[in-house]
Amino acid sequence: MPASREGYRLLTVHAHPDDESSKGAATMAGYAASGAEVMVATCTGGERGDILNAKMEDDPHGGRDLPGLRRLEMAHAVAELGVRHRWIGFADSGLPEGDPLPDLPFGCFALQPLERAAAPLVKLIREFRPHVIISYDENGGYPHPDHIMAHRVAVEAFRAASDPGRYPGTGEAWSVSKLYYDRAFNPERFQALHDELEAAGLESPYAERLAQWLEADAEGHQPPAPTHPTTTQIECGNFFEHRERALLAHRTQVDPEGFFFAVSIDMQRQVWPYEDYSLIESRVESTLPENDLFAGITP
């Protein structure tokens, strides 16, 4: 992580509260600590989510007002990371289940016309004036309708915010220098951690997911994993504790004994002290691979 990044601004675009803590949180904390301004944009309030931590199932606040509790959790998470936050204001679409899949709820984020959904983000870009945007790939990181829509909105806003003829009334045009896709679900990272756990005689929580990716490849299907190669690795192992505490702040969504905490921080630092990204579009000269999201940018 660079010693100083004062004057630089980073915007990350996420679908729900808690996504920012499971995808790129150590990177954000590291850049914030180095003096950069970091903003998280959350497209929905997670209103249609469920309580995913069994220890919170009987929590009276969660049972009475889960969306309100998730807002409090989000406030604690961003405070832990040292970043700013903006709610974009759309309604959670929920994760449809069944065969056939049910229709998405009327008025939800994933059903918005693209220009309507992107307008608040264009406004935020023109106000915050980030040098870099991070979002999800075309699959949304995983195929939740809100994640896919967050991807579409981020790409649209990245391209449109610099055009003064588009999105009138949302502020003065601003050209973002770089667009990255997050690779939190990086098969190479999972394989490295899996191998290290097995070598230490420990059970790996990654075996099933790795097998699914291999099976998908063998059958000729696109695997449910990031398909863009890693171009940029941010060494941020010193901020893994912040990432864990931010995740734990989302106590209705994250089991403290679950998947995210299966590998010790010390082992993670030894095996994979990075968070990984794909550079998708750049308006500055970029030499790959990179170890700094702001490489080539002069604020």
DAFEN-V672366 format. One record per backbone hydrogen bond with DSSP energy under -0.5 kcal/mol. NH is the residue of the N-H (numbers start at 1). CO is the residue of the C=O. If there is no record, write none. Layout:
BEGIN
nh	co
NH	CO
NH	CO
END
This chain:
BEGIN
nh	co
5	34
7	35
8	5
10	37
11	132
12	39
13	134
14	12
14	41
19	16
20	16
21	18
22	18
23	19
28	24
29	25
30	26
31	27
32	28
33	29
34	30
35	32
36	31
37	8
38	36
39	10
40	84
41	12
41	39
42	40
42	86
43	14
43	41
44	15
45	90
49	46
52	50
52	252
53	252
54	52
56	53
57	54
59	56
63	59
64	60
65	61
69	65
70	66
71	67
72	68
73	69
74	70
75	71
76	72
77	73
78	74
79	75
80	76
81	77
82	78
83	78
84	38
86	40
88	42
88	86
89	42
90	43
96	94
105	93
108	105
109	91
111	108
112	109
117	113
118	114
119	115
120	116
121	118
122	118
123	119
124	120
125	121
126	122
127	123
128	124
129	125
131	9
132	9
133	178
134	11
135	180
140	137
142	140
144	142
148	144
149	145
150	146
151	147
152	148
153	149
154	150
155	151
156	152
157	153
158	154
159	155
160	156
161	157
163	160
164	162
166	163
170	167
174	161
176	174
177	131
178	131
179	281
180	133
181	278
182	135
183	276
186	184
187	185
190	186
191	187
192	188
193	189
194	190
195	191
196	192
197	193
198	194
199	195
200	196
201	198
202	197
207	204
210	206
211	207
212	208
213	209
214	210
215	211
216	212
217	213
218	214
219	215
220	217
221	216
225	223
226	185
231	277
232	277
233	290
234	275
235	233
236	234
236	273
237	273
239	236
240	237
243	239
244	240
245	241
246	242
247	243
248	244
249	245
250	246
250	247
251	249
253	250
254	250
256	254
258	255
261	258
262	259
268	264
269	265
270	266
271	267
272	268
275	234
277	232
278	181
280	179
280	278
281	179
283	177
288	286
289	231
290	231
295	292
297	294
299	297
END
